[in-house]
Amino acid sequence: MRLIFFGPPGVGKGTQAERLADRVGVPHISTGAIFRAAMQAETPLGNEVKGFYDRGALVPDELTTAIVVEALADDAQKNGFILDGYPRNLSQAEALDAALAARQESIDRVIYLTAPDEEITKRMMARGRADDTEEVIANRLDIYREETTPVLEHYRSAGFVSEIDGVGELDDVAARVYDGATESAPS
């Protein structure tokens, strides 16, 4: 099972990705965790990432993709994975598709968790973080949609997207996520 989790900030994708990973026995992989592990291991790619982190700069697409592909080649991912936070744009999605195709693999499903903006705003405001104001949250949601809509359309056109309502009790959402993740992939 090779899955990508998508959804706006505050929709609960990290929580649901972890729950599904535990249920189906594949690793939940976030780009942040991959970056931290590579930097800690001082791999050549990790050292490149560290240079960007130290400067407070965004890690370029090519480097992000290289480090994700390197992580996916690990034996721990041989039975599948759940990606969270990658791909963020169409260039990354196309690079991921090509890297997987080179190994005769592909993404099985894209789980797209959704919730109304009002619900997301309420959840994020409840975290109590100083940077979580209504204006900042609205801006983050706009940026998220601008960056990820082309990626979603890319995978939608291939029939890989399962859109899941992210509102409700954790167990109810988890059941919907599992059902979406286990839908048959297009032939």
MARVEX-367557 format. One record per residue: x, y, z of N, C-alpha, C in turn; residue in one letter. Coordinates in nm, 2 decimals, decimal comma, padded with zeros to 4 digits. Example, Ala and Ser with C-alpha at 12.3 -4.5 7.8 and 13.67 -1.06 7.14 Angstrom:
2
+--------+--------+--------+--------+--------+--------+--------+--------+--------+--------+
:     nu :     nv :     nw :    cau :    cav :    caw :     cu :     cv :     cw : residu :
+--------+--------+--------+--------+--------+--------+--------+--------+--------+--------+
:  01,32 : -00,57 :  00,78 :  01,23 : -00,45 :  00,78 :  01,32 : -00,33 :  00,78 :      a :
:  01,28 : -00,22 :  00,71 :  01,37 : -00,11 :  00,71 :  01,29 :  00,00 :  00,79 :      s :
+--------+--------+--------+--------+--------+--------+--------+--------+--------+--------+
This chain:
187
+--------+--------+--------+--------+--------+--------+--------+--------+--------+--------+
:     nu :     nv :     nw :    cau :    cav :    caw :     cu :     cv :     cw : residu :
+--------+--------+--------+--------+--------+--------+--------+--------+--------+--------+
:  00,09 : -00,12 :  00,00 :  00,00 :  00,00 :  00,00 :  00,09 :  00,12 :  00,00 :      m :
:  00,08 :  00,20 : -00,11 :  00,16 :  00,32 : -00,12 :  00,06 :  00,44 : -00,13 :      r :
:  00,06 :  00,52 : -00,03 : -00,04 :  00,62 : -00,01 :  00,02 :  00,76 :  00,00 :      l :
: -00,05 :  00,86 : -00,04 : -00,02 :  01,00 : -00,01 : -00,13 :  01,06 :  00,06 :      i :
: -00,11 :  01,13 :  00,17 : -00,21 :  01,20 :  00,25 : -00,20 :  01,35 :  00,21 :      f :
: -00,32 :  01,40 :  00,18 : -00,33 :  01,54 :  00,14 : -00,44 :  01,60 :  00,23 :      f :
: -00,43 :  01,73 :  00,25 : -00,53 :  01,80 :  00,33 : -00,48 :  01,93 :  00,38 :      g :
: -00,56 :  02,02 :  00,40 : -00,51 :  02,15 :  00,45 : -00,46 :  02,14 :  00,59 :      p :
: -00,38 :  02,24 :  00,63 : -00,34 :  02,25 :  00,77 : -00,45 :  02,24 :  00,86 :      p :
: -00,44 :  02,16 :  00,97 : -00,55 :  02,16 :  01,07 : -00,66 :  02,06 :  01,04 :      g :
: -00,65 :  01,98 :  00,93 : -00,76 :  01,89 :  00,90 : -00,74 :  01,76 :  00,97 :      v :
: -00,62 :  01,73 :  01,02 : -00,60 :  01,61 :  01,10 : -00,53 :  01,50 :  01,02 :      g :
: -00,46 :  01,53 :  00,91 : -00,40 :  01,43 :  00,83 : -00,29 :  01,36 :  00,90 :      k :
: -00,21 :  01,42 :  00,98 : -00,10 :  01,36 :  01,05 : -00,16 :  01,25 :  01,15 :      g :
: -00,26 :  01,29 :  01,22 : -00,32 :  01,20 :  01,32 : -00,38 :  01,08 :  01,24 :      t :
: -00,45 :  01,10 :  01,14 : -00,52 :  00,99 :  01,06 : -00,41 :  00,91 :  00,99 :      q :
: -00,31 :  00,97 :  00,94 : -00,20 :  00,89 :  00,87 : -00,14 :  00,80 :  00,97 :      a :
: -00,11 :  00,84 :  01,09 : -00,05 :  00,76 :  01,19 : -00,14 :  00,64 :  01,23 :      e :
: -00,27 :  00,67 :  01,24 : -00,36 :  00,57 :  01,28 : -00,37 :  00,46 :  01,17 :      r :
: -00,38 :  00,51 :  01,04 : -00,38 :  00,41 :  00,93 : -00,26 :  00,33 :  00,92 :      l :
: -00,14 :  00,40 :  00,94 : -00,01 :  00,33 :  00,93 : -00,01 :  00,21 :  01,03 :      a :
: -00,05 :  00,24 :  01,16 : -00,06 :  00,14 :  01,26 : -00,15 :  00,02 :  01,22 :      d :
: -00,26 :  00,06 :  01,16 : -00,36 : -00,04 :  01,13 : -00,32 : -00,13 :  01,01 :      r :
: -00,25 : -00,08 :  00,91 : -00,21 : -00,16 :  00,79 : -00,07 : -00,20 :  00,80 :      v :
:  00,01 : -00,15 :  00,89 :  00,15 : -00,20 :  00,91 :  00,25 : -00,15 :  00,81 :      g :
:  00,23 : -00,02 :  00,77 :  00,33 :  00,04 :  00,68 :  00,37 :  00,17 :  00,75 :      v :
:  00,49 :  00,22 :  00,72 :  00,54 :  00,34 :  00,79 :  00,47 :  00,47 :  00,74 :      p :
:  00,45 :  00,55 :  00,84 :  00,40 :  00,69 :  00,81 :  00,53 :  00,78 :  00,80 :      h :
:  00,54 :  00,84 :  00,68 :  00,66 :  00,91 :  00,65 :  00,63 :  01,06 :  00,63 :      i :
:  00,68 :  01,15 :  00,71 :  00,66 :  01,29 :  00,69 :  00,80 :  01,34 :  00,64 :      s :
:  00,79 :  01,44 :  00,55 :  00,91 :  01,50 :  00,49 :  01,00 :  01,56 :  00,61 :      t :
:  00,94 :  01,62 :  00,70 :  01,01 :  01,67 :  00,82 :  01,09 :  01,57 :  00,89 :      g :
:  01,03 :  01,45 :  00,91 :  01,10 :  01,34 :  00,97 :  01,22 :  01,29 :  00,89 :      a :
:  01,19 :  01,28 :  00,76 :  01,30 :  01,24 :  00,66 :  01,41 :  01,33 :  00,67 :      i :
:  01,38 :  01,46 :  00,66 :  01,49 :  01,56 :  00,67 :  01,57 :  01,55 :  00,79 :      f :
:  01,50 :  01,54 :  00,91 :  01,57 :  01,53 :  01,04 :  01,66 :  01,41 :  01,05 :      r :
:  01,61 :  01,30 :  01,00 :  01,69 :  01,17 :  01,00 :  01,81 :  01,18 :  00,91 :      a :
:  01,79 :  01,24 :  00,79 :  01,91 :  01,25 :  00,70 :  02,01 :  01,35 :  00,76 :      a :
:  01,97 :  01,45 :  00,82 :  02,06 :  01,55 :  00,88 :  02,13 :  01,49 :  01,00 :      m :
:  02,06 :  01,41 :  01,08 :  02,12 :  01,35 :  01,20 :  02,22 :  01,24 :  01,15 :      q :
:  02,19 :  01,17 :  01,05 :  02,28 :  01,07 :  01,00 :  02,40 :  01,13 :  00,92 :      a :
:  02,39 :  01,26 :  00,89 :  02,49 :  01,33 :  00,81 :  02,52 :  01,26 :  00,68 :      e :
:  02,41 :  01,22 :  00,61 :  02,42 :  01,17 :  00,48 :  02,45 :  01,29 :  00,39 :      t :
:  02,51 :  01,26 :  00,27 :  02,54 :  01,37 :  00,17 :  02,41 :  01,46 :  00,15 :      p :
:  02,30 :  01,40 :  00,13 :  02,17 :  01,47 :  00,10 :  02,13 :  01,54 :  00,23 :      l :
:  02,15 :  01,48 :  00,35 :  02,12 :  01,54 :  00,47 :  02,20 :  01,66 :  00,50 :      g :
:  02,32 :  01,66 :  00,46 :  02,41 :  01,78 :  00,48 :  02,37 :  01,89 :  00,39 :      n :
:  02,32 :  01,86 :  00,27 :  02,27 :  01,96 :  00,18 :  02,14 :  02,03 :  00,24 :      e :
:  02,05 :  01,94 :  00,30 :  01,93 :  01,99 :  00,36 :  01,97 :  02,08 :  00,48 :      v :
:  02,06 :  02,04 :  00,56 :  02,10 :  02,12 :  00,67 :  02,15 :  02,26 :  00,63 :      k :
:  02,22 :  02,27 :  00,52 :  02,26 :  02,40 :  00,47 :  02,14 :  02,49 :  00,45 :      g :
:  02,04 :  02,44 :  00,39 :  01,92 :  02,52 :  00,37 :  01,85 :  02,55 :  00,50 :      f :
:  01,84 :  02,46 :  00,59 :  01,78 :  02,48 :  00,72 :  01,85 :  02,59 :  00,80 :      y :
:  01,99 :  02,58 :  00,80 :  02,07 :  02,67 :  00,87 :  02,05 :  02,81 :  00,82 :      d :
:  02,02 :  02,83 :  00,69 :  02,00 :  02,96 :  00,63 :  01,85 :  03,00 :  00,64 :      r :
:  01,77 :  02,91 :  00,69 :  01,62 :  02,94 :  00,70 :  01,56 :  02,95 :  00,56 :      g :
:  01,62 :  02,88 :  00,47 :  01,56 :  02,87 :  00,33 :  01,48 :  02,75 :  00,31 :      a :
:  01,39 :  02,76 :  00,21 :  01,32 :  02,64 :  00,17 :  01,41 :  02,54 :  00,10 :      l :
:  01,39 :  02,41 :  00,12 :  01,47 :  02,31 :  00,05 :  01,41 :  02,30 : -00,09 :      v :
:  01,50 :  02,31 : -00,19 :  01,45 :  02,31 : -00,33 :  01,38 :  02,17 : -00,37 :      p :
:  01,29 :  02,18 : -00,47 :  01,22 :  02,06 : -00,51 :  01,31 :  01,94 : -00,54 :      d :
:  01,41 :  01,96 : -00,61 :  01,50 :  01,85 : -00,66 :  01,56 :  01,78 : -00,54 :      e :
:  01,61 :  01,86 : -00,44 :  01,67 :  01,80 : -00,32 :  01,56 :  01,73 : -00,23 :      l :
:  01,45 :  01,79 : -00,22 :  01,34 :  01,73 : -00,15 :  01,30 :  01,60 : -00,21 :      t :
:  01,29 :  01,59 : -00,34 :  01,25 :  01,47 : -00,41 :  01,36 :  01,37 : -00,39 :      t :
:  01,48 :  01,41 : -00,41 :  01,60 :  01,31 : -00,39 :  01,60 :  01,25 : -00,25 :      a :
:  01,57 :  01,33 : -00,15 :  01,58 :  01,27 : -00,02 :  01,46 :  01,18 :  00,01 :      i :
:  01,34 :  01,22 : -00,04 :  01,22 :  01,13 : -00,02 :  01,24 :  01,00 : -00,10 :      v :
:  01,29 :  01,01 : -00,22 :  01,31 :  00,88 : -00,30 :  01,42 :  00,80 : -00,23 :      v :
:  01,52 :  00,86 : -00,18 :  01,62 :  00,78 : -00,10 :  01,56 :  00,71 :  00,02 :      e :
:  01,47 :  00,78 :  00,09 :  01,41 :  00,72 :  00,21 :  01,31 :  00,61 :  00,16 :      a :
:  01,24 :  00,62 :  00,05 :  01,15 :  00,52 :  00,01 :  01,22 :  00,40 : -00,04 :      l :
:  01,35 :  00,41 : -00,08 :  01,42 :  00,29 : -00,12 :  01,46 :  00,20 : -00,01 :      a :
:  01,45 :  00,25 :  00,12 :  01,49 :  00,17 :  00,24 :  01,40 :  00,05 :  00,25 :      d :
:  01,45 : -00,06 :  00,30 :  01,38 : -00,19 :  00,31 :  01,25 : -00,17 :  00,40 :      d :
:  01,25 : -00,08 :  00,49 :  01,13 : -00,06 :  00,58 :  01,01 : -00,02 :  00,50 :      a :
:  01,03 :  00,03 :  00,38 :  00,92 :  00,08 :  00,29 :  00,88 : -00,03 :  00,18 :      q :
:  00,94 : -00,15 :  00,19 :  00,92 : -00,24 :  00,08 :  00,77 : -00,29 :  00,07 :      k :
:  00,70 : -00,28 :  00,18 :  00,56 : -00,32 :  00,17 :  00,46 : -00,20 :  00,16 :      n :
:  00,52 : -00,09 :  00,14 :  00,44 :  00,03 :  00,13 :  00,48 :  00,14 :  00,22 :      g :
:  00,40 :  00,25 :  00,21 :  00,43 :  00,37 :  00,29 :  00,31 :  00,46 :  00,29 :      f :
:  00,31 :  00,56 :  00,38 :  00,21 :  00,66 :  00,38 :  00,29 :  00,79 :  00,38 :      i :
:  00,29 :  00,87 :  00,27 :  00,36 :  01,00 :  00,27 :  00,27 :  01,11 :  00,32 :      l :
:  00,32 :  01,19 :  00,40 :  00,25 :  01,31 :  00,46 :  00,34 :  01,43 :  00,44 :      d :
:  00,29 :  01,53 :  00,36 :  00,37 :  01,65 :  00,34 :  00,45 :  01,65 :  00,21 :      g :
:  00,43 :  01,55 :  00,13 :  00,50 :  01,54 :  00,00 :  00,41 :  01,45 : -00,09 :      y :
:  00,40 :  01,49 : -00,21 :  00,45 :  01,60 : -00,28 :  00,37 :  01,73 : -00,26 :      p :
:  00,43 :  01,84 : -00,26 :  00,37 :  01,97 : -00,23 :  00,33 :  02,04 : -00,36 :      r :
:  00,39 :  02,01 : -00,47 :  00,36 :  02,08 : -00,60 :  00,37 :  01,98 : -00,71 :      n :
:  00,33 :  02,02 : -00,83 :  00,32 :  01,93 : -00,94 :  00,46 :  01,88 : -00,98 :      l :
:  00,56 :  01,96 : -00,98 :  00,69 :  01,91 : -01,01 :  00,74 :  01,80 : -00,92 :      s :
:  00,71 :  01,81 : -00,79 :  00,74 :  01,70 : -00,70 :  00,66 :  01,57 : -00,73 :      q :
:  00,53 :  01,59 : -00,76 :  00,44 :  01,48 : -00,79 :  00,49 :  01,40 : -00,91 :      a :
:  00,53 :  01,48 : -01,02 :  00,58 :  01,41 : -01,14 :  00,71 :  01,34 : -01,11 :      e :
:  00,80 :  01,40 : -01,03 :  00,93 :  01,34 : -01,00 :  00,91 :  01,21 : -00,92 :      a :
:  00,81 :  01,22 : -00,82 :  00,78 :  01,10 : -00,74 :  00,73 :  00,99 : -00,83 :      l :
:  00,63 :  01,02 : -00,92 :  00,58 :  00,92 : -01,01 :  00,69 :  00,86 : -01,10 :      d :
:  00,78 :  00,94 : -01,15 :  00,89 :  00,88 : -01,23 :  00,98 :  00,79 : -01,15 :      a :
:  01,01 :  00,83 : -01,03 :  01,10 :  00,75 : -00,94 :  01,04 :  00,62 : -00,91 :      a :
:  00,91 :  00,62 : -00,88 :  00,84 :  00,50 : -00,85 :  00,83 :  00,41 : -00,97 :      l :
:  00,80 :  00,47 : -01,09 :  00,78 :  00,40 : -01,21 :  00,91 :  00,33 : -01,25 :      a :
:  01,03 :  00,39 : -01,22 :  01,16 :  00,33 : -01,25 :  01,17 :  00,20 : -01,17 :      a :
:  01,10 :  00,19 : -01,06 :  01,10 :  00,06 : -00,98 :  00,98 : -00,02 : -01,00 :      r :
:  00,91 :  00,00 : -01,11 :  00,78 : -00,07 : -01,14 :  00,68 : -00,06 : -01,03 :      q :
:  00,67 :  00,06 : -00,97 :  00,57 :  00,09 : -00,86 :  00,50 :  00,21 : -00,90 :      e :
:  00,39 :  00,24 : -00,82 :  00,31 :  00,36 : -00,84 :  00,24 :  00,39 : -00,71 :      s :
:  00,19 :  00,51 : -00,70 :  00,10 :  00,54 : -00,58 : -00,03 :  00,46 : -00,60 :      i :
: -00,08 :  00,40 : -00,49 : -00,21 :  00,33 : -00,49 : -00,33 :  00,42 : -00,47 :      d :
: -00,32 :  00,51 : -00,38 : -00,43 :  00,60 : -00,35 : -00,37 :  00,73 : -00,29 :      r :
: -00,45 :  00,84 : -00,31 : -00,42 :  00,97 : -00,25 : -00,54 :  00,99 : -00,16 :      v :
: -00,52 :  01,00 : -00,03 : -00,62 :  01,03 :  00,07 : -00,63 :  01,18 :  00,09 :      i :
: -00,74 :  01,24 :  00,04 : -00,76 :  01,38 :  00,05 : -00,86 :  01,41 :  00,16 :      y :
: -00,81 :  01,45 :  00,28 : -00,90 :  01,48 :  00,39 : -00,95 :  01,63 :  00,38 :      l :
: -01,08 :  01,64 :  00,39 : -01,14 :  01,78 :  00,38 : -01,21 :  01,82 :  00,50 :      t :
: -01,23 :  01,94 :  00,52 : -01,32 :  02,00 :  00,62 : -01,35 :  02,14 :  00,58 :      a :
: -01,46 :  02,20 :  00,62 : -01,49 :  02,34 :  00,60 : -01,39 :  02,43 :  00,66 :      p :
: -01,36 :  02,54 :  00,60 : -01,26 :  02,64 :  00,65 : -01,30 :  02,68 :  00,79 :      d :
: -01,43 :  02,69 :  00,82 : -01,46 :  02,73 :  00,96 : -01,42 :  02,63 :  01,06 :      e :
: -01,43 :  02,50 :  01,03 : -01,39 :  02,39 :  01,12 : -01,24 :  02,39 :  01,13 :      e :
: -01,17 :  02,41 :  01,03 : -01,02 :  02,41 :  01,03 : -00,97 :  02,53 :  01,12 :      i :
: -01,03 :  02,64 :  01,09 : -01,00 :  02,76 :  01,17 : -01,02 :  02,74 :  01,32 :      t :
: -01,14 :  02,68 :  01,35 : -01,17 :  02,66 :  01,49 : -01,07 :  02,56 :  01,55 :      k :
: -01,03 :  02,46 :  01,48 : -00,93 :  02,36 :  01,53 : -00,80 :  02,43 :  01,56 :      r :
: -00,75 :  02,51 :  01,46 : -00,62 :  02,57 :  01,47 : -00,62 :  02,68 :  01,58 :      m :
: -00,73 :  02,75 :  01,59 : -00,74 :  02,85 :  01,70 : -00,73 :  02,79 :  01,83 :      m :
: -00,79 :  02,66 :  01,84 : -00,79 :  02,59 :  01,97 : -00,65 :  02,55 :  02,02 :      a :
: -00,56 :  02,54 :  01,92 : -00,42 :  02,50 :  01,96 : -00,35 :  02,61 :  02,05 :      r :
: -00,40 :  02,73 :  02,03 : -00,35 :  02,84 :  02,12 : -00,21 :  02,89 :  02,08 :      g :
: -00,17 :  02,86 :  01,96 : -00,04 :  02,92 :  01,92 : -00,05 :  03,06 :  01,87 :      r :
:  00,05 :  03,14 :  01,91 :  00,04 :  03,28 :  01,88 :  00,03 :  03,32 :  01,73 :      a :
:  00,08 :  03,23 :  01,65 :  00,07 :  03,26 :  01,50 : -00,06 :  03,21 :  01,44 :      d :
: -00,14 :  03,15 :  01,52 : -00,27 :  03,10 :  01,47 : -00,38 :  03,20 :  01,48 :      d :
: -00,38 :  03,31 :  01,41 : -00,49 :  03,41 :  01,40 : -00,58 :  03,37 :  01,28 :      t :
: -00,70 :  03,43 :  01,28 : -00,79 :  03,40 :  01,17 : -00,73 :  03,44 :  01,04 :      e :
: -00,66 :  03,56 :  01,04 : -00,60 :  03,61 :  00,91 : -00,49 :  03,52 :  00,87 :      e :
: -00,40 :  03,48 :  00,96 : -00,29 :  03,39 :  00,92 : -00,34 :  03,26 :  00,87 :      v :
: -00,44 :  03,20 :  00,94 : -00,49 :  03,07 :  00,90 : -00,56 :  03,08 :  00,76 :      i :
: -00,63 :  03,19 :  00,74 : -00,69 :  03,21 :  00,61 : -00,59 :  03,22 :  00,50 :      a :
: -00,48 :  03,29 :  00,53 : -00,37 :  03,30 :  00,43 : -00,30 :  03,16 :  00,41 :      n :
: -00,28 :  03,09 :  00,51 : -00,22 :  02,95 :  00,50 : -00,31 :  02,86 :  00,42 :      r :
: -00,44 :  02,87 :  00,43 : -00,53 :  02,79 :  00,36 : -00,53 :  02,83 :  00,21 :      l :
: -00,52 :  02,96 :  00,18 : -00,51 :  03,00 :  00,04 : -00,39 :  02,95 : -00,02 :      d :
: -00,27 :  02,97 :  00,05 : -00,15 :  02,92 : -00,01 : -00,15 :  02,77 : -00,03 :      i :
: -00,20 :  02,70 :  00,07 : -00,21 :  02,55 :  00,05 : -00,29 :  02,52 : -00,08 :      y :
: -00,41 :  02,58 : -00,09 : -00,49 :  02,54 : -00,21 : -00,42 :  02,58 : -00,34 :      r :
: -00,35 :  02,70 : -00,34 : -00,28 :  02,74 : -00,46 : -00,17 :  02,64 : -00,50 :      e :
: -00,10 :  02,59 : -00,40 :  00,01 :  02,50 : -00,43 : -00,03 :  02,36 : -00,46 :      e :
: -00,14 :  02,31 : -00,39 : -00,17 :  02,17 : -00,40 : -00,28 :  02,14 : -00,50 :      t :
: -00,36 :  02,23 : -00,54 : -00,47 :  02,20 : -00,64 : -00,41 :  02,13 : -00,77 :      t :
: -00,30 :  02,18 : -00,82 : -00,25 :  02,11 : -00,94 : -00,21 :  01,97 : -00,91 :      p :
: -00,16 :  01,94 : -00,79 : -00,12 :  01,80 : -00,75 : -00,24 :  01,72 : -00,74 :      v :
: -00,34 :  01,77 : -00,68 : -00,47 :  01,69 : -00,66 : -00,53 :  01,66 : -00,80 :      l :
: -00,53 :  01,76 : -00,89 : -00,58 :  01,74 : -01,02 : -00,50 :  01,63 : -01,10 :      e :
: -00,37 :  01,63 : -01,08 : -00,28 :  01,54 : -01,14 : -00,32 :  01,39 : -01,10 :      h :
: -00,34 :  01,37 : -00,97 : -00,38 :  01,24 : -00,92 : -00,53 :  01,21 : -00,95 :      y :
: -00,61 :  01,31 : -00,95 : -00,76 :  01,29 : -00,98 : -00,77 :  01,24 : -01,12 :      r :
: -00,69 :  01,30 : -01,21 : -00,71 :  01,26 : -01,35 : -00,66 :  01,11 : -01,37 :      s :
: -00,58 :  01,06 : -01,28 : -00,54 :  00,92 : -01,29 : -00,64 :  00,83 : -01,21 :      a :
: -00,74 :  00,89 : -01,14 : -00,83 :  00,82 : -01,06 : -00,79 :  00,77 : -00,93 :      g :
: -00,68 :  00,83 : -00,87 : -00,62 :  00,79 : -00,75 : -00,68 :  00,85 : -00,62 :      f :
: -00,76 :  00,96 : -00,63 : -00,80 :  01,04 : -00,52 : -00,92 :  00,98 : -00,45 :      v :
: -00,91 :  00,96 : -00,32 : -01,03 :  00,93 : -00,23 : -01,05 :  01,05 : -00,14 :      s :
: -01,16 :  01,13 : -00,17 : -01,19 :  01,24 : -00,09 : -01,26 :  01,20 :  00,04 :      e :
: -01,21 :  01,23 :  00,15 : -01,26 :  01,19 :  00,28 : -01,30 :  01,31 :  00,37 :      i :
: -01,42 :  01,30 :  00,42 : -01,47 :  01,40 :  00,51 : -01,39 :  01,39 :  00,64 :      d :
: -01,31 :  01,49 :  00,68 : -01,23 :  01,49 :  00,80 : -01,30 :  01,54 :  00,92 :      g :
: -01,43 :  01,56 :  00,92 : -01,51 :  01,61 :  01,03 : -01,58 :  01,50 :  01,10 :      v :
: -01,56 :  01,49 :  01,23 : -01,63 :  01,39 :  01,31 : -01,54 :  01,33 :  01,42 :      g :
: -01,59 :  01,23 :  01,48 : -01,51 :  01,16 :  01,58 : -01,39 :  01,09 :  01,52 :      e :
: -01,28 :  01,09 :  01,59 : -01,16 :  01,03 :  01,53 : -01,18 :  00,89 :  01,48 :      l :
: -01,25 :  00,81 :  01,55 : -01,27 :  00,67 :  01,50 : -01,36 :  00,67 :  01,37 :      d :
: -01,46 :  00,76 :  01,36 : -01,54 :  00,76 :  01,25 : -01,46 :  00,81 :  01,12 :      d :
: -01,38 :  00,91 :  01,14 : -01,29 :  00,96 :  01,03 : -01,20 :  00,85 :  01,00 :      v :
: -01,14 :  00,78 :  01,09 : -01,04 :  00,67 :  01,07 : -01,11 :  00,56 :  00,98 :      a :
: -01,23 :  00,53 :  01,01 : -01,30 :  00,43 :  00,94 : -01,32 :  00,47 :  00,79 :      a :
: -01,35 :  00,60 :  00,77 : -01,37 :  00,65 :  00,63 : -01,23 :  00,65 :  00,56 :      r :
: -01,13 :  00,69 :  00,63 : -00,99 :  00,69 :  00,58 : -00,96 :  00,55 :  00,53 :      v :
: -00,98 :  00,45 :  00,62 : -00,94 :  00,31 :  00,59 : -01,02 :  00,26 :  00,46 :      y :
: -01,15 :  00,30 :  00,46 : -01,23 :  00,26 :  00,34 : -01,17 :  00,32 :  00,21 :      d :
: -01,14 :  00,45 :  00,22 : -01,08 :  00,52 :  00,11 : -00,95 :  00,47 :  00,07 :      g :
: -00,87 :  00,43 :  00,16 : -00,73 :  00,38 :  00,14 : -00,74 :  00,24 :  00,07 :      a :
: -00,84 :  00,17 :  00,10 : -00,85 :  00,03 :  00,05 : -00,94 :  00,02 : -00,08 :      t :
: -00,98 :  00,13 : -00,13 : -01,05 :  00,13 : -00,26 : -00,96 :  00,07 : -00,36 :      e :
: -01,02 :  00,01 : -00,46 : -00,94 : -00,05 : -00,57 : -00,88 :  00,07 : -00,65 :      s :
: -00,75 :  00,05 : -00,69 : -00,69 :  00,15 : -00,77 : -00,74 :  00,13 : -00,92 :      a :
: -00,74 :  00,24 : -01,00 : -00,78 :  00,22 : -01,14 : -00,69 :  00,12 : -01,21 :      p :
: -00,75 :  00,06 : -01,31 : -00,67 : -00,04 : -01,39 : -00,61 :  00,03 : -01,51 :      s :
+--------+--------+--------+--------+--------+--------+--------+--------+--------+--------+
